[in-house]
Amino acid sequence: MPDERFPTRLRAFLRRPFQRRTWRSFAVFLMLLGPGIITSNVDNDAGGITTYSLAGSEYGLALLWTLIPITVALIIIQEMCARMGVISGKGLSDLIRERFGARITFYLMIVLLMANLGNTVAEFAGVAASLEIFGLSRYVSVPAAAVFVWWLVVKGNYKTVEKAFLVACLFYLSYVISGFMGRPDWGEIGTAFLTPTLRMDGPFLMMAVGLVGTTIAPWMQFFLQSSIVDKGLKAEDYPVTRLDVVFGSITVNVVAFFIIMLCAVTLFKSGIRIESAQDAALALAPLAGDYCSWLFAFGLLNASLFAASILPLSTAYTVCEAFGWESSLNCKFTEAPQFYGLYALMIILGAGIILLPGIPLISIMYYSQVVNGLLLPVVLVFMLILINDRKIMGDYTNGRLMNVFSWLTVGVLIALSVALVIAALIFP
């Protein structure tokens, strides 16, 4: 039965807004936030922003509605990862090794390394592209970015690094501001957002699959769970952690909403074709003004730097956990040499590839997404087996209804990933 005293308690709470206990509880709440918001928002990286820009410029508002089921799917998957992290106190790759053995884990790590390296290259490509808009050569911007992201993580601890990442999340507001500067018709946008449109032609379907793929990536699940463990969150922190995940999953798609909408009401209506987020930023200047163009470019720079920090960090967490090596930002280099060494190696390789003349960047970025598509179904199946293992989760396993929604979500994502890989191999 509901607590009949709740209205009384609510009135008392509202009458005492400055009560010390209230503010203390709110402060604790803020202290526990972070992993969910960071993990979700970093997925709006250079590749994601490019995909959203293309969706809006090529199909207008027709794909805007897909963000609703994408948000629901992201919440379901991220919530399971967060729950495993707080209950088990172990990262995802650690649990996979214990449950499925070293051999399977080894091959999984090889594939993940390939995918994450390609994604890291894409992030440094985004850094180069965004600063070239402001006239800065990639031979200056990329090495400087590499040194910065290395210094940020290696010289800090978990708390300082998390604070820096949360600040980076705030700069995604540049896309929200840019969206309003496009002077959209909100009635038209609301109708498109709430009215599903499905076209049975190949390019349209592939773009829809691409929107899913760029929002739910394999590395996200590993990073989220590892960062929860590194932060030291426990079972009693689960309610706040769940809220953190839900809030992060919503905010990442709010940003995606504004990027798609802005490109739809400007580039699509003007018949302008683009190939990248850099093209979108440049094309916005005569349509929505220089400030809108600069904000879009700044958002691309922030997203690329943010992701260029997270992708190598996610790789270091994942691989070190898989092989039983120390993996924590709270450790010194001498305590976790493999962790920091792998982080540095991913940065050096990702930045170095960008600086090689004649390197096929588009192919690297493209096929890294294919690898993501191959890996995602495997990771999701592992997750569902683990989340329903009572030896690991105790009373925190999925309920019957949650399992129905989870398997349905995973089934749809597997089908979409398979479709993406087949299409990519047939029509490269």
C-alpha atoms as one frame of an Amber mdcrd trajectory, in Angstrom:
protein
   0.000   0.000   0.000   1.238   3.511  -0.699   2.504   5.458   2.253  -0.383
   7.740   3.360   2.101  10.000   5.056   3.803  10.868   1.764   1.820  14.113
   1.084   2.641  15.334   4.580   6.282  14.541   4.088   6.254  16.314   0.723
   4.734  19.471   2.228   7.302  19.410   5.006  10.073  19.036   2.451   8.808
  22.025   0.462   8.504  24.140   3.593  12.117  23.448   4.565  14.090  23.912
   1.328  17.182  24.959   3.174  17.221  22.153   5.678  20.780  20.909   6.111
  19.848  17.271   5.642  18.119  18.035   2.336  21.134  19.763   0.879  23.438
  17.078   2.209  21.365  14.383   0.471  21.373  16.401  -2.733  25.157  16.763
  -2.517  25.531  12.996  -2.099  23.246  12.526  -5.085  25.464  14.763  -7.249
  28.608  12.972  -6.056  27.283   9.641  -7.313  26.368  10.955 -10.768  28.873
  10.669 -13.595  29.477   7.300 -15.291  26.080   7.116 -17.006  26.101  10.730
 -18.215  29.708  10.526 -19.437  29.332   7.170 -21.198  26.203   8.181 -23.079
  27.338  11.660 -24.098  30.742  10.569 -25.344  28.934   8.449 -27.928  28.068
  11.729 -29.645  31.559  11.618 -31.122  32.843  12.663 -34.553  31.245   9.632
 -36.228  27.962  10.141 -34.402  27.742  13.845 -35.247  28.506  13.051 -38.894
  25.769  10.386 -38.958  23.202  12.737 -37.398  24.195  15.524 -39.800  23.788
  13.215 -42.806  20.424  11.941 -41.523  19.077  15.489 -41.331  20.633  16.812
 -44.547  19.598  13.824 -46.704  16.206  12.857 -45.235  15.012  15.978 -43.455
  12.870  15.240 -40.414  11.851  11.755 -41.603  14.214   9.918 -39.228  13.670
  12.089 -36.181  11.157   9.639 -34.655  13.771   6.844 -34.508  15.356   8.592
 -31.511  12.426   7.449 -29.332  13.014   3.668 -29.632  16.790   4.254 -29.683
  16.557   6.049 -26.327  14.484   3.227 -24.817  16.940   0.586 -26.076  19.916
   2.542 -24.740  18.308   2.888 -21.297  17.601  -0.863 -21.084  21.138  -1.893
 -22.084  22.972   0.707 -19.994  20.843  -0.038 -16.944  21.863  -3.709 -17.051
  25.547  -2.759 -17.253  25.210  -0.333 -14.362  23.409  -2.951 -12.270  26.123
  -5.542 -12.917  28.783  -3.010 -11.960  27.321  -1.997  -8.580  26.303  -5.530
  -7.578  29.361  -7.514  -8.715  32.005  -4.834  -8.183  33.687  -6.091 -11.378
  34.025  -4.854 -14.948  32.267  -6.522 -17.861  35.388  -8.130 -19.355  36.329
  -9.437 -15.899  32.926 -11.152 -15.600  33.158 -12.536 -19.147  36.571 -14.076
 -18.381  35.311 -15.679 -15.162  32.091 -16.969 -16.738  33.181 -17.973 -20.250
  36.917 -18.645 -19.924  40.201 -17.093 -21.049  40.096 -18.296 -24.677  36.788
 -16.624 -25.555  37.863 -13.505 -23.693  41.150 -13.348 -25.617  39.473 -13.421
 -29.041  36.876 -10.908 -27.875  39.652  -8.543 -26.794  41.385  -8.809 -30.187
  38.219  -7.776 -32.018  37.515  -5.005 -29.514  41.040  -3.626 -29.914  40.596
  -3.449 -33.697  37.252  -1.672 -33.401  38.420   0.768 -30.731  41.566   1.675
 -32.656  39.471   2.532 -35.709  37.136   4.590 -33.532  40.085   6.401 -31.921
  41.422   7.296 -35.372  37.968   8.711 -36.187  38.076  10.937 -33.092  41.451
  12.444 -33.985  40.142  12.922 -37.527  37.316  14.920 -35.953  39.840  17.055
 -34.036  41.723  17.758 -37.272  38.551  18.557 -39.231  37.077  20.899 -36.606
  40.240  22.970 -36.150  40.906  23.126 -39.897  37.670  25.136 -40.036  39.482
  27.749 -37.921  42.604  27.549 -40.108  44.758  25.313 -37.876  46.744  22.528
 -39.587  46.237  18.934 -38.455  50.014  18.630 -38.017  49.658  21.084 -35.123
  46.188  20.281 -33.772  46.420  16.468 -33.640  49.758  16.222 -31.727  48.561
  18.936 -29.319  45.265  17.076 -28.771  47.114  13.792 -28.205  49.363  15.356
 -25.552  46.379  17.016 -23.876  44.210  13.878 -23.565  47.236  11.852 -22.378
  48.108  14.458 -19.726  44.479  14.756 -18.588  44.168  11.094 -17.681  47.709
  10.131 -16.680  48.240  13.109 -14.367  44.848  12.908 -12.645  42.845  10.456
 -10.567  39.300   9.216 -11.073  37.653  12.221  -9.385  39.572  14.868 -11.341
  39.185  13.049 -14.659  35.451  12.587 -14.062  35.024  16.302 -13.297  36.795
  17.202 -16.548  34.580  14.804 -18.514  31.404  16.194 -16.904  32.469  19.720
 -17.904  32.973  18.449 -21.456  29.383  17.133 -21.393  28.127  20.691 -20.767
  29.655  21.914 -24.039  27.216  19.742 -25.998  24.787  22.585 -25.283  26.398
  24.300 -28.283  24.306  22.020 -30.513  21.127  22.918 -28.645  21.885  26.618
 -29.103  22.722  26.032 -32.780  19.379  24.258 -33.198  17.446  27.322 -32.015
  19.519  29.571 -34.272  18.203  27.596 -37.249  14.729  29.142 -36.553  12.788
  25.875 -36.853   9.042  25.389 -37.184   8.359  23.588 -33.897   4.895  22.442
 -34.972   6.320  20.668 -38.012   9.127  19.195 -35.913   6.763  17.912 -33.227
   4.611  16.185 -35.838   7.645  14.536 -37.462   9.028  13.457 -34.080   5.811
  11.746 -33.013   4.842  10.299 -36.421   6.906   7.269 -37.517   7.919   7.353
 -41.183   9.288   4.233 -42.827  10.539   4.035 -46.393  11.433   0.660 -47.870
  14.428   1.798 -49.866  17.957   0.644 -49.082  19.670   3.991 -48.306  16.881
   5.091 -45.951  16.943   1.809 -44.032  20.740   1.884 -43.847  20.670   5.380
 -42.408  18.153   4.206 -39.783  20.456   1.309 -38.897  23.391   3.717 -38.794
  21.581   5.893 -36.245  21.163   2.856 -34.005  24.751   1.721 -34.501  26.281
   5.085 -33.734  24.258   5.426 -30.511  24.772   1.919 -29.047  28.392   0.800
 -29.414  30.189  -2.203 -27.823  32.854  -0.139 -26.072  30.170   1.794 -24.148
  29.105  -1.227 -22.136  32.661  -2.011 -21.057  33.482   1.597 -20.159  30.282
   2.211 -18.186  30.692  -0.836 -15.994  34.425  -0.259 -15.471  33.957   3.390
 -14.510  31.253   2.434 -12.002  33.665  -0.033 -10.406  36.539   2.482 -10.466
  34.340   5.078  -8.789  33.587   2.584  -6.019  29.796   2.526  -6.330  28.019
  -0.241  -4.388  24.612  -1.928  -4.271  23.205   0.790  -2.008  24.086   3.352
  -4.708  22.072   1.540  -7.375  18.981   3.849  -7.362  21.122   6.914  -8.073
  23.259   5.011 -10.584  20.122   3.960 -12.448  18.939   7.578 -12.554  22.389
   8.600 -13.820  22.079   6.105 -16.685  18.536   7.165 -17.603  19.467  10.851
 -17.572  22.566  10.218 -19.690  20.625   8.131 -22.220  18.072  10.917 -22.628
  20.579  13.791 -22.905  22.669  12.070 -25.583  19.595  11.759 -27.787  18.471
  15.317 -27.058  21.759  16.434 -28.621  21.190  14.048 -31.551  17.674  15.508
 -31.927  18.988  19.055 -32.307  21.722  18.065 -34.780  19.281  16.178 -37.038
  16.693  18.930 -36.739  19.160  21.741 -37.489  20.532  20.032 -40.592  16.981
  19.201 -41.728  15.614  22.756 -41.496  18.705  24.300 -43.095  20.724  21.971
 -45.335  17.900  19.636 -46.440  15.497  22.476 -47.268  18.249  24.227 -49.224
  19.185  21.063 -51.138  22.778  21.068 -49.848  24.591  17.708 -49.786  27.361
  17.030 -47.288  29.741  14.176 -46.550  30.911  14.991 -43.016  30.243  17.053
 -39.899  32.929  19.476 -41.116  30.944  20.072 -44.305  27.818  20.652 -42.221
  29.538  23.281 -40.066  30.810  25.162 -43.140  27.473  24.952 -44.962  25.555
  26.399 -42.014  27.298  29.787 -42.206  25.273  31.289 -45.097  22.038  29.647
 -43.906  22.009  30.232 -40.148  24.877  32.662 -39.625  28.575  32.498 -38.747
  27.895  32.039 -35.040  25.804  28.937 -35.712  28.578  27.548 -37.918  31.228
  28.222 -35.261  29.124  26.660 -32.508  28.641  23.542 -34.646  32.399  23.340
 -35.293  33.165  23.903 -31.599  30.770  21.099 -30.703  32.609  18.799 -33.114
  35.960  19.708 -31.514  34.650  19.110 -27.992  33.058  15.799 -28.968  36.212
  14.586 -30.717  38.531  15.516 -27.820  36.103  13.974 -25.343  35.892  10.701
 -27.244  39.639  10.671 -27.974  40.104  10.504 -24.189  37.378   7.930 -23.515
  38.010   5.380 -26.293  41.646   4.651 -25.273  40.580   4.686 -21.627  37.778
   2.209 -22.309  40.256  -0.033 -24.140  42.720   0.091 -21.250  39.995  -0.742
 -18.722  38.629  -3.607 -20.804  41.875  -5.345 -21.761  43.489  -5.026 -18.336
  40.399  -6.411 -16.578  40.277  -9.308 -19.041  43.840 -10.343 -18.220  43.683
  -9.618 -14.502  45.977  -6.568 -14.577  45.516  -3.543 -12.341  43.142  -1.059
 -13.965  42.269   2.126 -12.120  42.788   5.859 -12.531  43.489   5.956  -8.803
  46.669   3.898  -9.303  50.075   5.352 -10.100  51.929   4.358 -13.280  54.217
   2.014 -11.339  51.155   0.251  -9.892  49.357  -0.164 -13.241  51.973   0.004
 -16.049  49.883  -2.089 -18.479  46.848   0.153 -17.942  48.626   3.436 -18.586
  50.869   1.924 -21.251  47.909   0.668 -23.284  46.159   4.021 -22.895  49.229
   5.846 -24.239  49.677   3.333 -27.080  46.083   3.815 -28.298  46.564   7.597
 -28.328  49.893   7.389 -30.175  48.510   5.016 -32.819  45.222   6.917 -33.234
  46.919  10.299 -33.618  49.835   8.938 -35.650  47.616   7.326 -38.297  45.901
  10.666 -38.938  49.257  12.269 -39.743  50.286   9.648 -42.317  49.995  11.028
 -45.877  47.608   9.178 -48.168  46.072   7.080 -45.378  42.514   5.946 -46.294
  40.773   7.575 -43.321  37.279   7.039 -44.655  37.882   3.309 -45.080  39.360
   3.004 -41.593  36.421   4.784 -40.004  33.910   2.895 -42.129  35.196  -0.593
 -41.436  35.625   0.140 -37.737  31.852   0.580 -37.686  31.488  -2.792 -39.425
  33.567  -4.371 -36.668  31.349  -2.620 -34.116  28.337  -4.159 -35.834  29.870
  -7.631 -35.623  30.878  -7.259 -31.990  27.711  -5.683 -30.567  25.435  -8.775
 -30.770  28.104 -10.918 -29.084  28.551  -8.451 -26.229  24.796  -8.103 -25.719
  24.266 -11.883 -25.504  27.102 -12.148 -22.959  25.469  -9.369 -20.945  22.068
 -11.064 -20.832  23.569 -14.362 -19.711  25.555 -12.606 -16.984  22.681 -10.419
 -15.747  20.557 -13.555 -15.216  23.274 -15.481 -13.360  22.261 -15.617  -9.680
  25.797 -16.515  -8.640  26.837 -13.061  -9.856  23.721 -10.936  -9.351  21.907
 -12.584  -6.420  18.460 -10.987  -6.088  19.325  -8.353  -8.723  18.806 -10.552
 -11.787  16.317  -9.494 -14.455  12.672 -10.109 -13.678  10.446 -11.887 -16.185
   9.119  -8.689 -17.756  12.570  -7.110 -17.875  13.904 -10.210 -19.631  11.157
  -9.981 -22.241  12.029  -6.344 -22.984  15.776  -7.038 -22.823  15.755 -10.021
 -25.184  13.403  -8.207 -27.549  15.724  -5.174 -27.575  18.798  -7.321 -28.084
  17.049  -9.326 -30.819  16.195  -6.163 -32.755  19.726  -4.793 -32.324  21.231
  -8.093 -33.487  19.026  -8.023 -36.598  20.021  -4.433 -37.317  23.728  -5.162
 -36.761  23.589  -8.128 -39.134  21.807  -5.983 -41.716  24.444  -3.269 -41.327
  27.347  -5.668 -41.764  25.773  -7.389 -44.810  25.016  -4.067 -46.474  28.500
  -2.761 -45.716  30.142  -5.812 -47.261  27.874  -5.833 -50.328  27.803  -2.053
 -50.883  31.092  -0.725 -49.440
